[in-house]
Amino acid sequence: MEQPTELQSKNGLIAPAIANLSPAAKKSLHGTCNESFQTVIDMLKEGQVALAAGDNGTLQTKLSAALDTDCDDELSSFGATFPLANMAKELTKKVSICLAITAQNVEA
């Protein structure tokens, strides 16, 4: 849970990447990224509850939802580079590994 929270806390690092955009676009991008990171945090927390309950189906759903982030896509649509790409990529890798392990447990 540390990594998504850290990503969200560094949302301000996006500012230099979008400095040349209009105030409305900046506000929209900050909102999208913050909401996206919060969704990841929420999905992982809900996934922990599902794991504790032994509900692998819900766990898979929550992990899959945690992989879907709009921040990078939104920045790209404005021609901006996602400054937290490496952190986001590492988080995606970890969640993907968890999802793969969970899928094996469902198939077993």
Buried (B, 14 or more C-beta within 10 A) or exposed (E): EEBBBEBBEBBEBBEEBBEEBEEEBBEBBBEBBBBBBBBBBBBBBBBEEBBEEEBBEBBBBBBBBBEEBBBBEBBEEBEBEBBBEEBBEEBBEBBBEBBEEBEEEEEE
